[in-house]
Amino acid sequence: MELRSALRQAALARPAVLTAVLPGATRARLAVERELGDRRWPHAPSPAAADLLVLVGSPREEAPAWLDGTWTAL
């Protein structure tokens, strides 16, 4: 039990982050990337490997189709 608890705690301390960036959010994306680097949180190479999805920016009218697909893949 202690091993499982230690592994769970280690995984939650450094979640793999997938960043989804909407058009016009470059400044916010750079700020998010800087914060993730400061926290030493790894970038997820794919939705399946992600523990956390960070959506940067706000959709103008409705969410783009690729965002729905990304969310589903998580």
N, CA, C and O of each residue as an XYZ file, in Angstrom:
296
protein
N       0.810     -1.198      0.000
C       0.000      0.000      0.000
C       0.854      1.263      0.000
O       0.519      2.242     -0.666
N       1.936      1.240      0.733
C       2.776      2.431      0.800
C       3.389      2.748     -0.551
O       3.539      3.918     -0.904
N       3.748      1.718     -1.317
C       4.319      1.938     -2.638
C       3.294      2.595     -3.556
O       3.623      3.545     -4.266
N       2.073      2.108     -3.551
C       1.024      2.716     -4.379
C       0.793      4.167     -3.995
O       0.653      5.033     -4.859
N       0.754      4.423     -2.722
C       0.543      5.788     -2.243
C       1.683      6.698     -2.677
O       1.449      7.832     -3.095
N       2.902      6.212     -2.580
C       4.063      7.008     -2.977
C       4.055      7.273     -4.478
O       4.364      8.384     -4.911
N       3.707      6.270     -5.273
C       3.644      6.451     -6.724
C       2.545      7.431     -7.116
O       2.744      8.277     -7.988
N       1.394      7.318     -6.477
C       0.285      8.231     -6.757
C       0.678      9.668     -6.417
O       0.412     10.591     -7.187
N       1.304      9.847     -5.275
C       1.709     11.183     -4.843
C       2.749     11.766     -5.796
O       2.698     12.954     -6.117
N       3.685     10.946     -6.247
C       4.706     11.414     -7.185
C       4.079     11.810     -8.518
O       4.464     12.819     -9.109
N       3.118     11.025     -8.993
C       2.462     11.331    -10.267
C       1.662     12.623    -10.186
O       1.657     13.409    -11.133
N       0.995     12.847     -9.078
C       0.186     14.058     -8.927
C       1.041     15.291     -8.683
O       0.593     16.410     -8.933
N       2.251     15.107     -8.203
C       3.129     16.246     -7.948
C       3.645     16.845     -9.249
O       3.969     18.032     -9.299
N       3.726     16.032    -10.309
C       4.226     16.498    -11.599
C       3.329     15.980    -12.719
O       3.712     15.050    -13.430
N       2.149     16.561    -12.887
C       1.242     16.067    -13.929
C       1.769     16.399    -15.323
O       2.344     17.465    -15.539
N       1.569     15.487    -16.259
C       1.912     15.740    -17.655
C       0.825     16.642    -18.238
O      -0.362     16.323    -18.163
N       1.237     17.763    -18.817
C       0.294     18.793    -19.256
C       0.232     18.860    -20.779
O       1.259     18.956    -21.453
N      -0.980     18.807    -21.305
C      -1.215     19.018    -22.725
C      -1.796     20.417    -22.873
O      -2.808     20.745    -22.252
N      -1.159     21.233    -23.690
C      -1.605     22.610    -23.882
C      -2.325     22.723    -25.216
O      -1.768     22.359    -26.252
N      -3.544     23.218    -25.205
C      -4.322     23.476    -26.414
C      -4.445     24.991    -26.546
O      -4.979     25.661    -25.662
N      -3.942     25.523    -27.663
C      -3.882     26.976    -27.834
C      -4.835     27.415    -28.936
O      -4.809     26.889    -30.049
N      -5.664     28.376    -28.610
C      -6.594     28.945    -29.583
C      -5.939     30.143    -30.269
O      -5.023     30.746    -29.711
N      -6.399     30.494    -31.473
C      -5.817     31.621    -32.192
C      -5.861     32.913    -31.369
O      -6.845     33.205    -30.689
N      -4.774     33.672    -31.451
C      -4.700     34.962    -30.768
C      -4.258     34.886    -29.325
O      -4.321     35.888    -28.612
N      -3.814     33.729    -28.877
C      -3.458     33.565    -27.465
C      -1.959     33.356    -27.257
O      -1.549     32.684    -26.310
N      -1.148     33.924    -28.134
C       0.296     33.708    -28.047
C       0.871     34.201    -26.727
O       1.634     33.480    -26.084
N       0.529     35.391    -26.319
C       1.065     35.942    -25.063
C       0.672     35.064    -23.871
O       1.497     34.788    -23.001
N      -0.571     34.635    -23.837
C      -1.030     33.764    -22.754
C      -0.336     32.407    -22.817
O       0.000     31.834    -21.780
N      -0.118     31.887    -24.029
C       0.578     30.604    -24.176
C       1.986     30.689    -23.622
O       2.437     29.779    -22.925
N       2.680     31.765    -23.924
C       4.041     31.933    -23.411
C       4.050     32.007    -21.887
O       4.949     31.467    -21.242
N       3.058     32.670    -21.315
C       2.967     32.755    -19.849
C       2.700     31.378    -19.243
O       3.278     31.028    -18.213
N       1.832     30.603    -19.875
C       1.543     29.248    -19.387
C       2.789     28.378    -19.491
O       3.111     27.647    -18.554
N       3.492     28.447    -20.614
C       4.708     27.645    -20.783
C       5.771     28.027    -19.756
O       6.480     27.160    -19.244
N       5.884     29.309    -19.456
C       6.847     29.763    -18.447
C       6.473     29.200    -17.068
O       7.338     28.730    -16.329
N       5.193     29.252    -16.736
C       4.736     28.727    -15.442
C       4.958     27.218    -15.346
O       5.396     26.720    -14.309
N       4.661     26.498    -16.413
C       4.887     25.052    -16.409
C       6.370     24.736    -16.245
O       6.733     23.787    -15.551
N       7.218     25.526    -16.881
C       8.658     25.336    -16.731
C       9.124     25.623    -15.321
O       9.959     24.899    -14.778
N       8.586     26.685    -14.719
C       8.944     27.020    -13.333
C       8.545     25.905    -12.373
O       9.257     25.619    -11.411
N       7.411     25.282    -12.640
C       6.937     24.189    -11.778
C       7.594     22.853    -12.130
O       7.457     21.870    -11.400
N       8.309     22.833    -13.260
C       8.958     21.609    -13.769
C       7.938     20.515    -14.073
O       8.182     19.333    -13.832
N       6.800     20.931    -14.605
C       5.778     19.979    -15.017
C       6.060     19.597    -16.468
O       6.263     20.481    -17.300
N       6.078     18.317    -16.788
C       6.390     17.887    -18.151
C       5.232     18.143    -19.117
O       4.065     18.177    -18.729
N       5.602     18.321    -20.397
C       4.600     18.452    -21.456
C       4.199     17.053    -21.906
O       5.054     16.186    -22.089
N       2.925     16.839    -22.082
C       2.433     15.544    -22.571
C       2.589     15.506    -24.090
O       2.217     16.463    -24.770
N       3.131     14.418    -24.630
C       3.305     14.326    -26.081
C       2.003     14.029    -26.835
O       1.938     14.200    -28.053
N       0.969     13.586    -26.115
C      -0.303     13.245    -26.759
C      -1.419     13.334    -25.725
O      -1.151     13.337    -24.523
N      -2.666     13.406    -26.180
C      -3.776     13.429    -25.221
C      -3.809     12.201    -24.317
O      -4.163     12.304    -23.143
N      -3.445     11.051    -24.853
C      -3.480      9.826    -24.049
C      -2.479      9.861    -22.900
O      -2.690      9.216    -21.874
N      -1.395     10.608    -23.064
C      -0.357     10.679    -22.032
C      -0.590     11.822    -21.048
O       0.162     11.971    -20.085
N      -1.624     12.628    -21.280
C      -1.848     13.826    -20.462
C      -2.612     13.522    -19.182
O      -3.521     12.693    -19.150
N      -2.208     14.223    -18.132
C      -2.942     14.198    -16.870
C      -3.805     15.447    -16.736
O      -4.767     15.480    -15.968
N      -3.438     16.479    -17.505
C      -4.077     17.785    -17.362
C      -4.136     18.461    -18.726
O      -3.146     18.468    -19.458
N      -5.280     19.025    -19.070
C      -5.436     19.792    -20.306
C      -5.558     21.258    -19.932
O      -6.409     21.635    -19.126
N      -4.698     22.086    -20.525
C      -4.762     23.524    -20.297
C      -5.196     24.169    -21.606
O      -4.480     24.101    -22.605
N      -6.359     24.790    -21.600
C      -6.867     25.497    -22.767
C      -6.462     26.952    -22.635
O      -6.830     27.627    -21.674
N      -5.695     27.433    -23.614
C      -5.193     28.802    -23.575
C      -5.972     29.625    -24.591
O      -6.014     29.288    -25.775
N      -6.588     30.703    -24.123
C      -7.399     31.550    -24.979
C      -8.872     31.247    -24.777
O      -9.236     30.370    -23.993
N      -9.719     31.984    -25.495
C     -11.145     31.712    -25.407
C     -11.720     31.642    -26.813
O     -11.409     32.474    -27.666
N     -12.564     30.639    -27.047
C     -13.165     30.508    -28.371
C     -14.062     31.704    -28.672
O     -14.769     32.200    -27.795
N     -14.025     32.149    -29.896
C     -14.803     33.321    -30.293
C     -16.311     33.050    -30.203
O     -17.041     33.814    -29.571
N     -16.767     31.988    -30.822
C     -18.203     31.690    -30.811
C     -18.454     30.312    -30.217
O     -19.019     30.197    -29.130
N     -18.045     29.286    -30.913
C     -18.182     27.939    -30.360
C     -16.832     27.248    -30.462
O     -15.991     27.618    -31.281
N     -16.640     26.262    -29.638
C     -15.351     25.569    -29.583
C     -15.047     24.905    -30.926
O     -15.938     24.329    -31.551
N     -13.787     24.984    -31.371
C     -13.421     24.325    -32.627
C     -13.547     22.803    -32.510
O     -13.451     22.244    -31.418
N     -13.761     22.148    -33.644
C     -13.966     20.693    -33.658
C     -12.760     19.946    -33.102
O     -12.922     18.925    -32.433
N     -11.551     20.442    -33.369
C     -10.357     19.738    -32.885
C     -10.304     19.717    -31.360
O      -9.738     18.798    -30.768
N     -10.891     20.726    -30.725
C     -10.884     20.761    -29.264
C     -11.780     19.659    -28.691
O     -11.432     19.028    -27.693
N     -12.915     19.434    -29.314
C     -13.791     18.336    -28.881
C     -13.077     16.995    -29.019
O     -13.184     16.134    -28.146
N     -12.348     16.821    -30.125
C     -11.605     15.580    -30.333
C     -10.500     15.392    -29.316
O     -10.256     14.279    -28.851
N      -9.828     16.486    -28.969
C      -8.765     16.418    -27.961
C      -9.347     16.046    -26.608
O      -8.796     15.202    -25.901
N     -10.448     16.666    -26.250
C     -11.084     16.381    -24.959
C     -11.532     14.920    -24.896
O     -11.371     14.259    -23.869
N     -12.090     14.426    -25.988
C     -12.535     13.034    -26.042
C     -11.354     12.075    -25.889
O     -11.477     11.035    -25.241
N     -10.214     12.422    -26.482
C      -9.030     11.555    -26.417
C      -8.433     11.494    -25.019
O      -7.721     10.547    -24.687
N      -8.719     12.496    -24.201
C      -8.204     12.474    -22.833
C      -8.938     11.433    -22.028
O      -8.652     11.255    -20.843
